[in-house]
């Protein structure tokens, strides 16, 4: 099925490729260790930033003039945040594979023409990224479980909305307003899955937790960035102690 020459569903898991670095091209890398918490947390901060961006457009009822403009504005805003203080104390070291770079899309859903198809963005030097069909199984093979599951949840939110809109004959389905609304809902769904994964892993890493397990929106409460730093340091310290004891 012919795809649009431009990405038709903007910013699906937008910063995923940047957060993973070259690991995104490997087969199902693990990210279930305590040392992976900062990486997962940075991904959550990126996704929450994008959710807030789309929600701000909705709250103001002030939308970009086109889908392309929406993509550009959101991409540039995230890139600026990534290169600024988005990560706070969890900023990756300079030269690290997950170091802040420029935001770029990784996966998306084709809306135009009613295909509602899951696709992967393929970078092309000097050009807009191309798209190719991808399956949930292939996403799980490329990404570790928490990142794969939140990406799939995000895109499935689009696929369901797209399918329902075309079935109902909703003529607004390819408008900027529809895209913004759909993106806000998809980021919200994906963030919930990612927060659940972070909270579960943090507890396994001896995070004491919070007196309030869930936020008002029913997503799980996660450690603060400072608590993530402490958990990671504790794991490294225990690891060093174990190595010394066995030497």
C-alpha positions, 0 to 999 in steps of 0.5 A: 500500500502506498504511503504518504511522502511525508510521515503521516502520523507525527512523532510516534515514540519520537525520541526513542532512537535517540534514547537507545542510540545504536542499541535500537538496531540490535536484537531485543537488548535487555533493559531490566537491570537496575543500571537501566533505570536512568535510561528508561527514566529519560525516555519517560521524560521525553514522552511526557514532554511531548504529551505536554506539548500536544496537550498545550495545543489542545488547551489553547485551541491553537494549532499549527497550520499544517501536520508538517508544521506540527511535526517540526515544532514538536521535534524542535521543541524536544530537541531543545529540551533534550539539549537543555535541562530536560533530564536534570540529574539524569543527563547522560554523560557526554559521549554516551550512546544515550547522550542528548542529540536531535529528536527523530521519529522511530515508529508511526501509524499511517493515517492517510487513506484509512490504512491505519498501518504500523510503520517504522521510520528509516533515516535517509541522509539529507532527506526526510525519513522513509517508512516501511511496514513493521509488525509488533513482533518486529518491534519486540525483536528490536527493542527491550520489553519496556520500550517495545511495550510502551511503543506498541501501546502508543501506536495501537492507540492511533490504530484504534482511533484511525480505524474507528474514525474511518469506519464512522466516516469522520472527515476530520481524520486527516486534519491537524486537530485530529492528529494533535488530539490523537497524539495527546491520547497516544502519548498518555497511553504509552507513558502509563505503560512506561511508568508502570515498568519503571515503578516495577523495576525500581521496587526490584532494585529496593526502592522503598516506594511511595505512600501513594502507589498511583497518581490521580490519572491512575498511572503508577508513581515512580521514583524521583530523579534523585532517587533513581541516582541513589538506586543506581549508585547503590547497585554499583557500590554493591557490585564493587563490593562483591567483586572485591570479595571474590578477588 
